[in-house]
């Protein structure tokens, strides 16, 4: 966690945003020595299809595709009216 002044943020916005986005740092911005805002990167998420390439050392391509198909079989994509 890093604390900076609002003036430094204004002068170095790109650099500060890079710290947050690229390094995952949390930045607290202060004005008159009082914290006014916290800047954090959003939590990253991915779909199963995006995760598959990372699973290849663990799963064969055939098993990975089967896993993806099996994991989506349980989802019903139909639209229903909850008031009925």
MISEKOL-624535 format. One record per residue (C-alpha): residue number from 1; residue in three letters; x negated, y negated, z. Coordinates in nm, 2 decimals. Layout:
N
ATOM,num,residuo,east,north,up
ATOM,NUM,ALA,X,Y,Z
...
This chain:
84
ATOM,num,residuo,east,north,up
ATOM,1,UNK,0.00,0.00,0.00
ATOM,2,UNK,-0.13,-0.34,-0.10
ATOM,3,UNK,-0.01,-0.68,0.02
ATOM,4,UNK,-0.05,-0.99,-0.21
ATOM,5,UNK,0.07,-1.34,-0.21
ATOM,6,UNK,0.35,-1.46,-0.44
ATOM,7,UNK,0.09,-1.69,-0.60
ATOM,8,UNK,-0.14,-1.40,-0.69
ATOM,9,UNK,0.16,-1.21,-0.84
ATOM,10,UNK,0.25,-1.51,-1.05
ATOM,11,UNK,-0.11,-1.55,-1.18
ATOM,12,UNK,-0.18,-1.18,-1.23
ATOM,13,UNK,0.16,-1.02,-1.31
ATOM,14,UNK,0.02,-0.78,-1.57
ATOM,15,UNK,-0.26,-0.66,-1.35
ATOM,16,UNK,-0.02,-0.60,-1.05
ATOM,17,UNK,0.23,-0.42,-1.26
ATOM,18,UNK,-0.04,-0.19,-1.40
ATOM,19,UNK,-0.14,-0.10,-1.04
ATOM,20,UNK,0.22,0.00,-0.97
ATOM,21,UNK,0.29,0.17,-1.30
ATOM,22,UNK,-0.04,0.34,-1.36
ATOM,23,UNK,-0.17,0.42,-1.01
ATOM,24,UNK,0.16,0.45,-0.83
ATOM,25,UNK,0.06,0.18,-0.58
ATOM,26,UNK,0.32,0.00,-0.36
ATOM,27,UNK,0.28,-0.37,-0.36
ATOM,28,UNK,0.43,-0.60,-0.09
ATOM,29,UNK,0.46,-0.96,-0.20
ATOM,30,UNK,0.44,-1.23,0.07
ATOM,31,UNK,0.54,-1.59,0.07
ATOM,32,UNK,0.42,-1.80,0.37
ATOM,33,UNK,0.29,-1.48,0.53
ATOM,34,UNK,0.64,-1.32,0.53
ATOM,35,UNK,0.71,-1.02,0.32
ATOM,36,UNK,0.97,-1.11,0.05
ATOM,37,UNK,0.97,-0.81,-0.19
ATOM,38,UNK,0.83,-0.47,-0.24
ATOM,39,UNK,0.73,-0.35,-0.59
ATOM,40,UNK,0.73,0.03,-0.65
ATOM,41,UNK,0.74,0.24,-0.96
ATOM,42,UNK,1.06,0.44,-1.02
ATOM,43,UNK,1.06,0.80,-0.93
ATOM,44,UNK,0.97,1.00,-1.24
ATOM,45,UNK,1.19,1.27,-1.36
ATOM,46,UNK,1.19,1.50,-1.66
ATOM,47,UNK,1.42,1.74,-1.84
ATOM,48,UNK,1.36,2.11,-1.85
ATOM,49,UNK,1.25,2.08,-2.21
ATOM,50,UNK,0.99,1.82,-2.11
ATOM,51,UNK,0.87,2.05,-1.83
ATOM,52,UNK,0.82,2.36,-2.05
ATOM,53,UNK,0.48,2.26,-2.20
ATOM,54,UNK,0.34,2.25,-1.84
ATOM,55,UNK,0.48,2.59,-1.77
ATOM,56,UNK,0.30,2.77,-2.06
ATOM,57,UNK,0.01,2.89,-1.85
ATOM,58,UNK,0.26,3.05,-1.61
ATOM,59,UNK,0.52,3.16,-1.86
ATOM,60,UNK,0.48,3.29,-2.21
ATOM,61,UNK,0.66,3.09,-2.48
ATOM,62,UNK,0.93,3.36,-2.52
ATOM,63,UNK,0.99,3.37,-2.14
ATOM,64,UNK,0.99,2.99,-2.12
ATOM,65,UNK,1.25,2.95,-2.39
ATOM,66,UNK,1.46,3.23,-2.23
ATOM,67,UNK,1.44,3.04,-1.89
ATOM,68,UNK,1.55,2.72,-2.06
ATOM,69,UNK,1.85,2.89,-2.22
ATOM,70,UNK,1.94,3.08,-1.90
ATOM,71,UNK,1.92,2.76,-1.69
ATOM,72,UNK,2.17,2.58,-1.92
ATOM,73,UNK,2.41,2.87,-1.96
ATOM,74,UNK,2.57,2.79,-1.62
ATOM,75,UNK,2.67,2.44,-1.72
ATOM,76,UNK,3.02,2.38,-1.86
ATOM,77,UNK,3.00,2.08,-2.10
ATOM,78,UNK,3.38,2.05,-2.14
ATOM,79,UNK,3.55,1.74,-2.01
ATOM,80,UNK,3.83,1.78,-1.77
ATOM,81,UNK,4.08,1.54,-1.60
ATOM,82,UNK,4.01,1.56,-1.23
ATOM,83,UNK,4.36,1.43,-1.15
ATOM,84,UNK,4.53,1.73,-1.30
